[in-house]
């Protein structure tokens, strides 16, 4: 998993829960690199899971809620760090459709070893988008949080219906997004 | 935040920075290696292109020349800078498909074109070249330009022309004895009949002289009995009745013989006419008739030839000398196949038919000869392939015929055969004069 997901997570924890909480969960996780993450590095996604789990314990919050909240935060960071991906994009649906066809393509150019999740989009009329998330990692909540962040960024009223699909390894989830008429 | 916590945070930041710096160094090295590999790859590619014997020209998406390899510069006699930005099609004459259809057609169909045309070299003048042109695409299959490969075949074509001329002379030589025999037969009976007419004229002159004396005596009132007896005697001795009956027959046969000789000479003259480099309108039926006539001595002892020539057949744009040669080859081969099957026994048949088939004129030459096995059939158009005994066939006839029909005329030559039963050659020639034989879509 790319380091930016870790660095942004730690920054969020510092901003929302304070530097001491961030220091506490890093210290408690016994991480291989001691929590010294850099945005351009690549790290084991299980380290993020350990950090989130530790944060959940420290704040008495459920892990899915924390991951989802982090997804929303991460989207705001992406808007700042990668404005080109948002330029000329008018809606949530347009942006989400560009994730697989454009953003992940560009990501692979910079990081050929990256293994981003796969999104398969299918429009049903102007107001409904079906999006299937597939990944070797269990981060569907993060994807959902990113979607929620998108709705806020584009200021759109969209509801999400989530269906966890059976899969032997990793995770596979169908999100049905319905835009208010 | 406690001092210890702050120290740990500083330490983490420092470690993160070092990791980032290490990663940056690794990426810089990777980038350096990638660039070096790219340069080596490009250099390798340049060397490959430079070592190619064929000329390679690359255009942009507008069809304007962008780059050329060494062979292209050598072939055309121009440096890249002199041709850069100029339309590729300007290298070719107006009748070349690439020029007449335009580059746009290539982009539309994405179908590679190949064929033969001419192009102008600054050093060598007009060159005969084989070309292929295909669309160069980007990684996402958008047209990027044209890749055109040229091969100079001027020398090869020149040798082929020489070979063809030698082949033609060889055929004429082989046929000369037969043609001489064909002419000799009518000449003999024309000679006999002429001598008979000459003798008859002499006898009739004698008889007419006796009649003259009879008239003179009658005018003078002299006795006529002796003169009449003399006339009867002369008439009996020259056999006037026979003479009057046979003279018209002799004259008719002589005229027929002279016509036959004229026909053979005419066919031979047409056949041996120097080959034109330009296509002209050819009467296919006449070409068939003259070729069959010239080859008569080859087939008359083994086969009966029947002609079924379509009267409504339009003239065909063709090289007459080459076409005569092809028909002759197939007819002579048919006669040989029948001879091989029947020996001197049963007469076979050769049926030659012409007809219009859509946009093509078709000649079918069917024989009842020995036919061919599949293995022979698959090789008959190969150069130097022959089933004839050593010294009797060069194996060039059908190979050159194929070249003439397919490459020079844009037509087809097909064969249907049953081993032991016979063979049919089907030759189709395009009627459309605008069809350029050298241009055809890539297979």
Interface residues (C-beta under 8 A of the other chain):
Chain A: X7 X18 X19 X20 X23 X26 X27 X33 X34 X35 X36 X37 X38 X39 X40 X41
Chain B: X1 X2 X5 X8 X9 X11 X12 X13 X14 X15 X16 X17 X19 X20 X23 X24
